[in-house]
Amino acid sequence: MRGMNNLQANICLLAVTFCWSCEVVIFSIIPDDVNPFATTCITSLIGAVLLGACFAKRIVTAFRQDRWLLIRRIAALSAMNTAYSVLFLVGLDYFNVSTGAFTISITAVVLPVMLLVMRRGVEVRTWISAICVLVGIIVVMLPAYEPSQIAGLAVMGAGCLIRALYIVKLNDYAKEHDPLTLATGMSGLNAVFAFVPWFIMQPTTFAALPWSNDLVAAYFIYGYFVIAFTISLNMLAQRRATPAQATIVYSTEIVFSTIWACCLPASIVDPVELSVPIVAGCALIIIGNLVEVLPVGSRKEKAESTPEVQAVADGALPGDDAQQDSIPPTQHPQAQAVSTQATDLVTRLLSRIPRPTARKVTLFAILLAVYLIIALPFKVLEVVPGFTDIRPVSMLYPVYGIFFGIPGCLANAVGNLIGDIVSDSLRWSSIAGFIANFTGPYLMYVFWTKLRKKPFDLRNGRVIGLFIVTVVIVACVESLLISPAVAFFYPDVDIALFAGTVIANDALFPTGFAIPFIIMLQEEIGFVPLTPKRQ
């Protein structure tokens, strides 16, 4: 395994902030009378169980190497995470939705100052980025400022200070320990920390919750997307990025949140009307991010001098065997020992099955189960009732096609059909849906493993751009396969809305989620896609 490069790390951090911004959509499903500590406890527990099941071998190895040191550091990270989360919740009571969210981005200004105090180097571009973010915050908050908000600013400032320290320490620890072990331990300990106040406030705990299908769905969505996926992705990306880079990228959460608040209906989120200060503030935050992450100047020169880039210049292409086993020099030796044991749960299971046909059937069953676990909870977020919904599960079709071939294509198609049956959405148009959901991953499989005679990876902007183009084309093809059938059998359906939703689901989620997911699978976990072997 090579480990993700700086470009990939920034993409993963951006995906993390996008997932965080989606919390408002998930929270809209959870009843207002549900204790927030209950939500944190249960979703963190779900995330910890999922990560523990997937990475049990490397977690055990990590704890054998640094048991008490690792436990102390996980506890410290969890305590800081809990502290700043509580302070943010208290501080937000002093502001409206838009200005309150912008104050969280103050961390991007606090962190460079903290690094300076800790006598760590801070690049000029980082100061420019921080100033852009600070000006953006001031532009948004100044018109709505009231003297009564001073206490709120103090609370939010304390939260930002703790969060800045948390990011610095997380970045340090992710380089010294296995990031996925840190992610699992933090999820589990966060569940414990949340359970204590929940038990004090509601001694009956689980029995006090108004259980329903929507609540269970929301908890699973939050557990595996906002907890398991983002915390592991964040830990892995932090190991490759600097604390300043991570914090600046985190500030884009407010840009995503503003988009949700302007576009989503009032039934899901408190609406926010766009104003000149809000637009200007978001624009300054985006500019600050571009200044920090674009590979120009000294950072570009440093990147070009790394052994990996020099090897490419000498003729060793990404994906060569010599490169596959290299580990970035920034990684701590103890973390190296764990990372080299990257055999994943699926590979270990399939390796025990001697017959090829049985292995394919087992692989199909595993992929189908994963598809249904991700897809079914989102059935509560319908766009066209009975026909389509918000489908983050669409992120799987490029992965299934490129990494698993025909078994993955079949799992994607059968999973979609079963989802229609379970959610009472089975229609005559489901036949076209089956064909389209097989065709989508199959086209990705054919292009990336048959037509393009190069090993698959997403290590540079050109290939990532090509990946996005193929995803958009596939999304349009799937819409062309399904929409005519829906229009023919069900003329009352708004076909324009339906076709647009299909394209949006099959283009946005593979772009926003599949790219970082593939980076994590391939670069950090060691999953090998079905690509032609280089001669």
Kinemage of the C-alpha trace (Angstrom):
@kinemage 1
@onewidth
@group {chain A} dominant
@subgroup {mainchain}
@vectorlist {calphas} color= white
{ca met a 1} P 0.000 0.000 0.000
{ca arg a 2} L 1.227 3.480 -0.868
{ca gly a 3} L -1.153 5.529 1.231
{ca met a 4} L -3.127 8.459 -0.129
{ca asn a 5} L -1.255 11.469 -1.454
{ca asn a 6} L -1.933 15.090 -0.516
{ca leu a 7} L -4.529 15.621 -3.248
{ca gln a 8} L -6.412 12.508 -2.162
{ca ala a 9} L -6.212 13.550 1.495
{ca asn a 10} L -7.803 16.923 0.711
{ca ile a 11} L -10.551 15.214 -1.311
{ca cys a 12} L -11.259 12.911 1.638
{ca leu a 13} L -11.353 15.822 4.082
{ca leu a 14} L -13.784 17.638 1.790
{ca ala a 15} L -15.988 14.528 1.699
{ca val a 16} L -15.907 14.422 5.504
{ca thr a 17} L -17.158 18.008 5.761
{ca phe a 18} L -19.866 17.259 3.184
{ca cys a 19} L -21.079 14.327 5.310
{ca trp a 20} L -21.057 16.520 8.413
{ca ser a 21} L -23.176 19.110 6.627
{ca cys a 22} L -25.753 16.399 5.826
{ca glu a 23} L -26.483 15.950 9.536
{ca val a 24} L -29.295 18.490 9.257
{ca val a 25} L -31.092 16.227 6.748
{ca ile a 26} L -30.755 13.168 8.982
{ca phe a 27} L -31.808 15.055 12.109
{ca ser a 28} L -35.035 16.059 10.357
{ca ile a 29} L -36.149 12.412 10.596
{ca ile a 30} L -35.478 12.201 14.348
{ca pro a 31} L -38.347 13.465 16.570
{ca asp a 32} L -37.583 16.679 18.460
{ca asp a 33} L -38.289 15.065 21.844
{ca val a 34} L -35.496 12.489 21.465
{ca asn a 35} L -32.634 13.135 23.880
{ca pro a 36} L -29.559 14.295 21.877
{ca phe a 37} L -27.289 12.215 24.112
{ca ala a 38} L -29.333 9.157 23.145
{ca thr a 39} L -28.727 9.900 19.468
{ca thr a 40} L -24.984 10.355 20.039
{ca cys a 41} L -24.741 7.195 22.136
{ca ile a 42} L -26.611 4.878 19.769
{ca thr a 43} L -25.101 6.176 16.520
{ca ser a 44} L -21.557 6.112 17.953
{ca leu a 45} L -22.158 2.552 19.133
{ca ile a 46} L -23.351 1.523 15.650
{ca gly a 47} L -20.255 3.109 14.126
{ca ala a 48} L -17.922 1.376 16.584
{ca val a 49} L -19.513 -2.036 15.980
{ca leu a 50} L -19.244 -1.659 12.187
{ca leu a 51} L -15.615 -0.557 12.298
{ca gly a 52} L -14.744 -3.215 14.864
{ca ala a 53} L -16.262 -5.958 12.725
{ca cys a 54} L -14.468 -4.808 9.570
{ca phe a 55} L -11.030 -4.162 11.059
{ca ala a 56} L -10.862 -6.513 14.039
{ca lys a 57} L -7.487 -7.988 13.060
{ca arg a 58} L -5.638 -4.699 12.741
{ca ile a 59} L -7.336 -3.305 15.878
{ca val a 60} L -6.122 -6.261 17.960
{ca thr a 61} L -2.623 -5.866 16.542
{ca ala a 62} L -2.576 -2.143 17.319
{ca phe a 63} L -3.624 -2.658 20.932
{ca arg a 64} L -1.015 -5.364 21.423
{ca gln a 65} L 1.689 -2.909 20.401
{ca asp a 66} L 0.647 0.196 22.360
{ca arg a 67} L -2.124 -0.845 24.707
{ca trp a 68} L -2.112 1.755 27.480
{ca leu a 69} L -0.641 4.591 25.453
{ca leu a 70} L -3.265 4.010 22.765
{ca ile a 71} L -6.064 3.864 25.327
{ca arg a 72} L -4.933 7.117 26.964
{ca arg a 73} L -4.729 8.900 23.635
{ca ile a 74} L -8.124 7.657 22.480
{ca ala a 75} L -9.600 8.807 25.792
{ca ala a 76} L -7.991 12.237 25.406
{ca leu a 77} L -9.315 12.647 21.861
{ca ser a 78} L -12.810 11.543 22.890
{ca ala a 79} L -12.834 13.907 25.873
{ca met a 80} L -11.830 16.866 23.685
{ca asn a 81} L -14.378 15.878 21.044
{ca thr a 82} L -17.147 15.726 23.628
{ca ala a 83} L -16.098 19.026 25.227
{ca tyr a 84} L -16.099 21.090 22.048
{ca ser a 85} L -19.345 19.498 20.821
{ca val a 86} L -21.130 20.485 24.041
{ca leu a 87} L -19.696 24.017 23.912
{ca phe a 88} L -20.832 24.426 20.296
{ca leu a 89} L -24.348 23.273 21.157
{ca val a 90} L -24.519 25.777 24.037
{ca gly a 91} L -23.030 28.610 21.979
{ca leu a 92} L -25.387 28.087 19.022
{ca asp a 93} L -28.324 29.082 21.235
{ca tyr a 94} L -27.101 32.691 21.029
{ca phe a 95} L -27.207 32.890 17.211
{ca asn a 96} L -29.497 32.183 14.323
{ca val a 97} L -28.768 29.275 11.997
{ca ser a 98} L -26.512 31.017 9.481
{ca thr a 99} L -24.405 33.218 11.776
{ca gly a 100} L -24.142 30.484 14.403
{ca ala a 101} L -22.749 28.017 11.888
{ca phe a 102} L -20.172 30.549 10.684
{ca thr a 103} L -18.756 30.971 14.185
{ca ile a 104} L -17.683 27.321 14.188
{ca ser a 105} L -15.268 28.168 11.365
{ca ile a 106} L -13.302 30.373 13.780
{ca thr a 107} L -11.266 27.199 14.422
{ca ala a 108} L -9.513 27.836 11.102
{ca val a 109} L -8.190 31.078 12.597
{ca val a 110} L -7.411 29.732 16.064
{ca leu a 111} L -5.392 26.731 14.877
{ca pro a 112} L -2.532 28.596 13.113
{ca val a 113} L -2.111 30.732 16.224
{ca met a 114} L -1.979 27.573 18.348
{ca leu a 115} L 0.636 26.063 16.023
{ca leu a 116} L 2.704 29.233 16.362
{ca val a 117} L 2.488 29.053 20.163
{ca met a 118} L 3.528 25.393 20.004
{ca arg a 119} L 6.544 26.474 17.913
{ca arg a 120} L 5.433 24.585 14.845
{ca gly a 121} L 5.961 26.004 11.406
{ca val a 122} L 3.064 27.823 9.753
{ca glu a 123} L 3.300 28.621 6.036
{ca val a 124} L 2.460 32.056 4.683
{ca arg a 125} L -0.356 30.585 2.616
{ca thr a 126} L -1.948 29.239 5.807
{ca trp a 127} L -2.053 32.742 7.299
{ca ile a 128} L -3.592 34.077 4.082
{ca ser a 129} L -6.206 31.298 4.174
{ca ala a 130} L -6.987 31.972 7.829
{ca ile a 131} L -7.393 35.698 7.139
{ca cys a 132} L -9.798 34.954 4.260
{ca val a 133} L -11.887 32.721 6.523
{ca leu a 134} L -11.842 35.294 9.334
{ca val a 135} L -12.962 38.086 7.034
{ca gly a 136} L -15.711 35.815 5.699
{ca ile a 137} L -16.948 35.181 9.246
{ca ile a 138} L -16.884 38.904 10.092
{ca val a 139} L -18.749 39.807 6.881
{ca val a 140} L -21.574 37.417 7.787
{ca met a 141} L -21.780 38.092 11.509
{ca leu a 142} L -21.303 41.853 11.673
{ca pro a 143} L -24.714 42.879 10.240
{ca ala a 144} L -26.514 40.577 12.703
{ca tyr a 145} L -24.296 41.286 15.711
{ca glu a 146} L -25.954 42.152 19.023
{ca pro a 147} L -24.304 42.839 22.407
{ca ser a 148} L -26.224 39.900 23.896
{ca gln a 149} L -24.174 37.559 21.696
{ca ile a 150} L -20.901 38.283 23.511
{ca ala a 151} L -21.468 35.352 25.877
{ca gly a 152} L -22.197 33.098 22.907
{ca leu a 153} L -19.011 34.213 21.172
{ca ala a 154} L -17.030 33.433 24.331
{ca val a 155} L -18.498 29.932 24.532
{ca met a 156} L -17.925 29.293 20.819
{ca gly a 157} L -14.382 30.646 21.113
{ca ala a 158} L -13.640 28.203 23.930
{ca gly a 159} L -15.060 25.405 21.806
{ca cys a 160} L -12.899 26.433 18.838
{ca leu a 161} L -9.814 26.498 21.062
{ca ile a 162} L -10.462 22.941 22.252
{ca arg a 163} L -11.276 21.821 18.721
{ca ala a 164} L -8.017 23.279 17.404
{ca leu a 165} L -6.054 21.356 20.036
{ca tyr a 166} L -8.077 18.247 19.177
{ca ile a 167} L -7.182 18.541 15.473
{ca val a 168} L -3.475 18.992 16.233
{ca lys a 169} L -3.392 15.978 18.542
{ca leu a 170} L -5.508 13.867 16.196
{ca asn a 171} L -3.069 14.651 13.405
{ca asp a 172} L -0.122 13.657 15.618
{ca tyr a 173} L -1.690 10.428 16.869
{ca ala a 174} L -2.876 9.343 13.406
{ca lys a 175} L 0.773 9.339 12.299
{ca glu a 176} L 1.882 7.242 15.286
{ca his a 177} L -0.971 4.721 15.515
{ca asp a 178} L -3.295 2.888 13.183
{ca pro a 179} L -5.961 5.466 12.192
{ca leu a 180} L -8.754 2.895 11.932
{ca thr a 181} L -8.032 1.694 15.463
{ca leu a 182} L -8.204 5.296 16.670
{ca ala a 183} L -11.506 5.745 14.801
{ca thr a 184} L -13.037 2.607 16.310
{ca gly a 185} L -11.867 3.426 19.814
{ca met a 186} L -13.147 6.992 19.616
{ca ser a 187} L -16.559 5.856 18.363
{ca gly a 188} L -16.893 3.376 21.213
{ca leu a 189} L -15.730 5.814 23.871
{ca asn a 190} L -17.983 8.571 22.526
{ca ala a 191} L -20.892 6.179 23.011
{ca val a 192} L -19.853 5.651 26.626
{ca phe a 193} L -19.419 9.390 27.273
{ca ala a 194} L -22.880 10.081 25.839
{ca phe a 195} L -24.539 7.231 27.727
{ca val a 196} L -23.681 8.679 31.156
{ca pro a 197} L -25.647 11.974 30.831
{ca trp a 198} L -28.381 10.129 28.918
{ca phe a 199} L -28.775 7.686 31.816
{ca ile a 200} L -28.846 10.554 34.328
{ca met a 201} L -31.532 12.399 32.355
{ca gln a 202} L -33.523 9.304 31.314
{ca pro a 203} L -32.782 6.264 33.529
{ca thr a 204} L -34.947 4.045 31.287
{ca thr a 205} L -32.632 4.940 28.350
{ca phe a 206} L -33.568 2.723 25.371
{ca ala a 207} L -37.100 2.134 26.649
{ca ala a 208} L -37.724 5.896 26.719
{ca leu a 209} L -37.211 6.340 22.967
{ca pro a 210} L -40.220 6.590 20.606
{ca trp a 211} L -39.058 3.738 18.410
{ca ser a 212} L -40.307 3.748 14.816
{ca asn a 213} L -39.059 2.694 11.399
{ca asp a 214} L -37.999 6.279 10.679
{ca leu a 215} L -36.011 6.561 13.907
{ca val a 216} L -34.225 3.240 13.351
{ca ala a 217} L -33.464 4.262 9.752
{ca ala a 218} L -32.090 7.645 10.869
{ca tyr a 219} L -29.847 6.027 13.483
{ca phe a 220} L -28.401 3.548 10.998
{ca ile a 221} L -27.876 6.253 8.367
{ca tyr a 222} L -26.103 8.445 10.905
{ca gly a 223} L -24.178 5.507 12.363
{ca tyr a 224} L -22.595 4.239 9.186
{ca phe a 225} L -22.304 7.502 7.223
{ca val a 226} L -21.629 10.312 9.685
{ca ile a 227} L -19.856 8.116 12.254
{ca ala a 228} L -18.198 5.018 10.745
{ca phe a 229} L -17.464 6.404 7.272
{ca thr a 230} L -16.456 9.950 8.148
{ca ile a 231} L -14.444 9.266 11.290
{ca ser a 232} L -12.354 6.571 9.577
{ca leu a 233} L -11.938 8.694 6.438
{ca asn a 234} L -10.996 11.695 8.574
{ca met a 235} L -8.399 9.747 10.557
{ca leu a 236} L -6.775 8.342 7.427
{ca ala a 237} L -6.721 11.726 5.681
{ca gln a 238} L -5.346 13.492 8.772
{ca arg a 239} L -2.311 11.231 8.648
{ca arg a 240} L -1.470 12.580 5.177
{ca ala a 241} L -2.509 16.238 5.610
{ca thr a 242} L -1.316 18.961 7.957
{ca pro a 243} L -3.516 20.224 10.827
{ca ala a 244} L -3.814 23.597 9.057
{ca gln a 245} L -4.961 21.983 5.816
{ca ala a 246} L -7.545 19.896 7.651
{ca thr a 247} L -8.943 22.867 9.562
{ca ile a 248} L -9.205 25.089 6.501
{ca val a 249} L -11.012 22.351 4.574
{ca tyr a 250} L -13.352 21.795 7.544
{ca ser a 251} L -14.484 25.406 7.201
{ca thr a 252} L -16.284 24.478 3.952
{ca glu a 253} L -18.911 22.727 6.063
{ca ile a 254} L -20.644 26.076 6.431
{ca val a 255} L -20.759 26.458 2.634
{ca phe a 256} L -22.472 23.070 2.283
{ca ser a 257} L -24.800 23.838 5.205
{ca thr a 258} L -25.786 27.142 3.623
{ca ile a 259} L -26.629 25.357 0.378
{ca trp a 260} L -28.842 22.888 2.266
{ca ala a 261} L -30.544 25.714 4.173
{ca cys a 262} L -31.322 27.550 0.925
{ca cys a 263} L -32.406 24.571 -1.166
{ca leu a 264} L -34.166 22.114 1.138
{ca pro a 265} L -37.804 22.561 2.193
{ca ala a 266} L -38.723 24.020 5.598
{ca ser a 267} L -39.952 20.568 6.699
{ca ile a 268} L -36.333 19.372 6.733
{ca val a 269} L -34.258 22.409 7.742
{ca asp a 270} L -34.746 25.948 9.015
{ca pro a 271} L -34.643 27.923 5.746
{ca val a 272} L -32.088 30.685 5.224
{ca glu a 273} L -32.510 33.419 2.650
{ca leu a 274} L -29.393 34.248 0.693
{ca ser a 275} L -28.006 37.696 1.326
{ca val a 276} L -24.958 39.580 0.118
{ca pro a 277} L -23.058 39.033 3.414
{ca ile a 278} L -23.749 35.263 3.381
{ca val a 279} L -22.701 34.882 -0.268
{ca ala a 280} L -19.590 37.008 0.310
{ca gly a 281} L -18.696 35.044 3.455
{ca cys a 282} L -19.016 31.699 1.672
{ca ala a 283} L -16.967 33.013 -1.256
{ca leu a 284} L -14.155 34.133 1.071
{ca ile a 285} L -14.113 30.733 2.778
{ca ile a 286} L -13.838 29.015 -0.613
{ca ile a 287} L -11.001 31.369 -1.607
{ca gly a 288} L -9.236 30.589 1.668
{ca asn a 289} L -9.493 26.874 0.905
{ca leu a 290} L -8.112 27.282 -2.593
{ca val a 291} L -5.144 29.254 -1.277
{ca glu a 292} L -4.374 26.508 1.258
{ca val a 293} L -4.803 23.347 -0.800
{ca leu a 294} L -3.761 24.229 -4.382
{ca pro a 295} L -0.325 22.716 -5.150
{ca val a 296} L 1.586 25.884 -6.014
{ca gly a 297} L 4.722 27.542 -4.716
{ca ser a 298} L 6.838 25.875 -2.056
{ca arg a 299} L 4.368 23.083 -1.440
{ca lys a 300} L 4.451 22.089 -5.110
{ca glu a 301} L 8.252 22.044 -5.027
{ca lys a 302} L 8.204 19.837 -1.937
{ca ala a 303} L 5.733 17.465 -3.554
{ca glu a 304} L 7.844 17.220 -6.685
{ca ser a 305} L 10.887 16.234 -4.639
{ca thr a 306} L 9.241 13.306 -2.839
{ca pro a 307} L 10.559 9.781 -3.577
{ca glu a 308} L 7.204 8.729 -5.027
{ca val a 309} L 7.110 11.543 -7.589
{ca gln a 310} L 10.778 11.025 -8.441
{ca ala a 311} L 10.080 7.331 -9.054
{ca val a 312} L 7.340 8.289 -11.514
{ca ala a 313} L 9.747 10.648 -13.256
{ca asp a 314} L 12.195 7.748 -13.557
{ca gly a 315} L 9.578 5.563 -15.233
{ca ala a 316} L 7.941 3.709 -12.312
{ca leu a 317} L 4.216 4.219 -12.757
{ca pro a 318} L 1.689 4.296 -9.900
{ca gly a 319} L 0.595 0.733 -9.330
{ca asp a 320} L 3.979 -0.948 -9.941
{ca asp a 321} L 4.821 -3.655 -7.439
{ca ala a 322} L 7.739 -1.678 -6.099
{ca gln a 323} L 5.455 1.249 -5.404
{ca gln a 324} L 2.613 -0.816 -3.969
{ca asp a 325} L 4.651 -1.835 -0.954
{ca ser a 326} L 6.096 1.587 -0.182
{ca ile a 327} L 4.922 3.418 2.911
{ca pro a 328} L 5.123 7.215 3.239
{ca pro a 329} L 8.109 8.284 5.354
{ca thr a 330} L 5.845 10.386 7.581
{ca gln a 331} L 4.164 7.289 8.915
{ca his a 332} L 5.325 6.077 12.330
{ca pro a 333} L 6.918 2.574 12.366
{ca gln a 334} L 4.278 1.304 14.801
{ca ala a 335} L 1.524 2.380 12.417
{ca gln a 336} L 3.402 0.728 9.535
{ca ala a 337} L 3.305 -2.646 11.240
{ca val a 338} L -0.460 -2.487 11.556
{ca ser a 339} L -1.079 -1.078 8.063
{ca thr a 340} L 0.838 -3.878 6.365
{ca gln a 341} L -1.742 -6.311 7.731
{ca ala a 342} L -4.317 -4.926 5.344
{ca thr a 343} L -6.094 -8.166 4.472
{ca asp a 344} L -9.714 -7.150 4.680
{ca leu a 345} L -12.639 -9.110 6.102
{ca val a 346} L -14.092 -10.036 2.688
{ca thr a 347} L -10.766 -11.310 1.329
{ca arg a 348} L -10.124 -13.421 4.424
{ca leu a 349} L -13.584 -14.958 4.153
{ca leu a 350} L -13.323 -15.716 0.432
{ca ser a 351} L -9.841 -17.211 0.813
{ca arg a 352} L -11.335 -20.024 2.904
{ca ile a 353} L -13.644 -21.126 0.086
{ca pro a 354} L -11.797 -23.491 -2.322
{ca arg a 355} L -14.186 -23.557 -5.296
{ca pro a 356} L -14.258 -20.530 -7.642
{ca thr a 357} L -18.018 -20.757 -8.237
{ca ala a 358} L -18.721 -20.879 -4.507
{ca arg a 359} L -16.445 -17.874 -3.993
{ca lys a 360} L -18.385 -15.880 -6.597
{ca val a 361} L -21.715 -16.805 -5.020
{ca thr a 362} L -20.419 -15.857 -1.566
{ca leu a 363} L -19.031 -12.577 -2.889
{ca phe a 364} L -22.395 -11.824 -4.509
{ca ala a 365} L -24.193 -12.505 -1.213
{ca ile a 366} L -21.817 -10.246 0.745
{ca leu a 367} L -22.137 -7.399 -1.755
{ca leu a 368} L -25.916 -7.776 -1.811
{ca ala a 369} L -26.085 -7.599 1.997
{ca val a 370} L -23.920 -4.452 2.047
{ca tyr a 371} L -26.115 -2.858 -0.611
{ca leu a 372} L -29.319 -3.534 1.332
{ca ile a 373} L -27.875 -2.350 4.643
{ca ile a 374} L -27.003 0.996 3.071
{ca ala a 375} L -30.033 1.339 0.770
{ca leu a 376} L -33.046 0.374 2.896
{ca pro a 377} L -32.780 3.047 5.638
{ca phe a 378} L -32.805 5.814 2.999
{ca lys a 379} L -36.214 4.689 1.716
{ca val a 380} L -37.707 7.097 4.280
{ca leu a 381} L -36.332 10.058 2.246
{ca glu a 382} L -38.638 9.834 -0.774
{ca val a 383} L -38.452 12.323 -3.662
{ca val a 384} L -41.091 10.792 -5.938
{ca pro a 385} L -43.195 8.620 -3.570
{ca gly a 386} L -43.199 4.987 -4.637
{ca phe a 387} L -40.593 5.535 -7.344
{ca thr a 388} L -37.375 7.192 -6.191
{ca asp a 389} L -35.702 8.533 -3.076
{ca ile a 390} L -32.407 10.028 -1.930
{ca arg a 391} L -29.960 7.219 -2.746
{ca pro a 392} L -26.432 7.479 -1.320
{ca val a 393} L -26.229 3.751 -2.077
{ca ser a 394} L -25.521 4.887 -5.660
{ca met a 395} L -21.953 5.443 -4.468
{ca leu a 396} L -21.528 1.660 -4.622
{ca tyr a 397} L -22.111 1.051 -8.311
{ca pro a 398} L -18.664 2.277 -9.492
{ca val a 399} L -17.040 0.329 -6.657
{ca tyr a 400} L -19.026 -2.818 -7.413
{ca gly a 401} L -18.281 -2.616 -11.135
{ca ile a 402} L -14.575 -1.745 -11.020
{ca phe a 403} L -13.573 -3.811 -7.997
{ca phe a 404} L -15.836 -6.881 -8.295
{ca gly a 405} L -16.962 -7.202 -11.926
{ca ile a 406} L -20.043 -9.258 -12.818
{ca pro a 407} L -20.872 -10.354 -9.205
{ca gly a 408} L -20.879 -6.674 -8.236
{ca cys a 409} L -23.095 -5.708 -11.177
{ca leu a 410} L -25.602 -8.430 -10.275
{ca ala a 411} L -25.546 -7.451 -6.598
{ca asn a 412} L -26.310 -3.844 -7.521
{ca ala a 413} L -29.246 -4.861 -9.764
{ca val a 414} L -30.732 -7.475 -7.419
{ca gly a 415} L -30.259 -5.171 -4.418
{ca asn a 416} L -32.246 -2.432 -6.133
{ca leu a 417} L -35.023 -4.917 -6.983
{ca ile a 418} L -35.196 -6.234 -3.417
{ca gly a 419} L -35.278 -2.644 -2.160
{ca asp a 420} L -38.316 -1.998 -4.353
{ca ile a 421} L -40.038 -5.102 -2.982
{ca val a 422} L -39.304 -4.379 0.681
{ca ser a 423} L -40.355 -0.710 0.420
{ca asp a 424} L -43.580 -1.534 -1.476
{ca ser a 425} L -42.188 0.237 -4.554
{ca leu a 426} L -42.303 -2.734 -6.928
{ca arg a 427} L -43.662 -1.525 -10.266
{ca trp a 428} L -43.573 -2.653 -13.906
{ca ser a 429} L -40.841 -0.060 -14.302
{ca ser a 430} L -38.745 -2.060 -11.818
{ca ile a 431} L -37.786 -4.297 -14.750
{ca ala a 432} L -36.139 -1.305 -16.416
{ca gly a 433} L -34.648 -0.410 -13.028
{ca phe a 434} L -33.062 -3.873 -12.798
{ca ile a 435} L -31.546 -3.509 -16.270
{ca ala a 436} L -30.279 0.008 -15.559
{ca asn a 437} L -28.753 -0.939 -12.203
{ca phe a 438} L -26.869 -3.788 -13.869
{ca thr a 439} L -25.825 -1.668 -16.838
{ca gly a 440} L -24.394 1.195 -14.732
{ca pro a 441} L -21.695 -0.769 -12.873
{ca tyr a 442} L -21.120 -2.954 -15.937
{ca leu a 443} L -20.227 0.093 -18.039
{ca met a 444} L -17.778 1.211 -15.333
{ca tyr a 445} L -16.328 -2.320 -15.257
{ca val a 446} L -15.876 -2.468 -19.033
{ca phe a 447} L -14.343 0.989 -19.387
{ca trp a 448} L -11.961 0.938 -16.419
{ca thr a 449} L -10.841 -2.703 -16.605
{ca lys a 450} L -11.188 -3.640 -20.289
{ca leu a 451} L -10.993 -0.581 -22.534
{ca arg a 452} L -8.565 1.501 -20.458
{ca lys a 453} L -5.430 -0.647 -20.387
{ca lys a 454} L -3.941 0.830 -17.226
{ca pro a 455} L -4.118 -0.187 -13.569
{ca phe a 456} L -6.962 1.645 -11.870
{ca asp a 457} L -6.271 4.263 -9.220
{ca leu a 458} L -7.370 7.806 -8.410
{ca arg a 459} L -4.015 9.362 -7.610
{ca asn a 460} L -4.082 12.442 -9.846
{ca gly a 461} L -6.519 15.096 -10.994
{ca arg a 462} L -6.631 13.928 -14.608
{ca val a 463} L -7.816 10.428 -13.715
{ca ile a 464} L -10.265 11.770 -11.136
{ca gly a 465} L -11.695 14.102 -13.781
{ca leu a 466} L -12.066 11.175 -16.200
{ca phe a 467} L -13.771 9.161 -13.461
{ca ile a 468} L -16.294 11.967 -12.904
{ca val a 469} L -16.995 12.183 -16.645
{ca thr a 470} L -17.688 8.444 -16.857
{ca val a 471} L -19.955 8.651 -13.798
{ca val a 472} L -22.020 11.459 -15.352
{ca ile a 473} L -22.323 9.540 -18.641
{ca val a 474} L -23.419 6.390 -16.821
{ca ala a 475} L -25.966 8.391 -14.795
{ca cys a 476} L -27.505 9.734 -18.011
{ca val a 477} L -27.588 6.236 -19.522
{ca glu a 478} L -29.364 4.845 -16.462
{ca ser a 479} L -31.908 7.664 -16.565
{ca leu a 480} L -32.534 6.993 -20.275
{ca leu a 481} L -33.145 3.322 -19.503
{ca ile a 482} L -35.558 3.863 -16.594
{ca ser a 483} L -37.436 7.101 -17.374
{ca pro a 484} L -39.221 5.960 -20.566
{ca ala a 485} L -40.594 2.903 -18.751
{ca val a 486} L -41.903 5.055 -15.889
{ca ala a 487} L -43.445 7.515 -18.351
{ca phe a 488} L -45.110 4.677 -20.303
{ca phe a 489} L -46.595 2.761 -17.377
{ca tyr a 490} L -47.261 5.715 -15.046
{ca pro a 491} L -48.083 8.882 -17.026
{ca asp a 492} L -49.133 10.752 -13.865
{ca val a 493} L -45.535 10.779 -12.568
{ca asp a 494} L -43.576 14.010 -13.072
{ca ile a 495} L -41.091 12.438 -15.477
{ca ala a 496} L -38.780 15.457 -15.536
{ca leu a 497} L -38.434 15.335 -11.753
{ca phe a 498} L -37.960 11.561 -11.849
{ca ala a 499} L -35.286 11.662 -14.580
{ca gly a 500} L -33.469 14.527 -12.852
{ca thr a 501} L -33.487 12.657 -9.546
{ca val a 502} L -32.008 9.542 -11.161
{ca ile a 503} L -29.209 11.564 -12.756
{ca ala a 504} L -28.566 13.473 -9.526
{ca asn a 505} L -28.416 10.293 -7.423
{ca asp a 506} L -26.212 8.409 -9.859
{ca ala a 507} L -23.860 11.323 -10.540
{ca leu a 508} L -23.563 13.250 -7.253
{ca phe a 509} L -23.176 10.393 -4.771
{ca pro a 510} L -20.569 8.477 -6.812
{ca thr a 511} L -18.679 11.759 -7.203
{ca gly a 512} L -18.998 12.924 -3.604
{ca phe a 513} L -18.776 9.592 -1.766
{ca ala a 514} L -17.414 6.914 -4.126
{ca ile a 515} L -14.200 8.813 -4.919
{ca pro a 516} L -13.052 9.124 -1.272
{ca phe a 517} L -14.373 5.626 -0.533
{ca ile a 518} L -12.297 4.164 -3.384
{ca ile a 519} L -9.259 6.136 -2.221
{ca met a 520} L -9.670 4.718 1.271
{ca leu a 521} L -10.234 1.159 0.044
{ca gln a 522} L -7.364 1.117 -2.401
{ca glu a 523} L -4.708 3.327 -0.836
{ca glu a 524} L -5.182 2.685 2.882
{ca ile a 525} L -6.911 -0.692 3.236
{ca gly a 526} L -5.205 -2.436 0.344
{ca phe a 527} L -8.229 -3.562 -1.666
{ca val a 528} L -7.169 -4.635 -5.173
{ca pro a 529} L -9.541 -3.766 -8.056
{ca leu a 530} L -10.179 -6.016 -11.045
{ca thr a 531} L -7.762 -4.285 -13.415
{ca pro a 532} L -5.599 -5.903 -16.113
{ca lys a 533} L -2.163 -6.855 -14.867
{ca arg a 534} L 0.647 -4.892 -16.426
{ca gln a 535} L 2.725 -6.997 -18.794
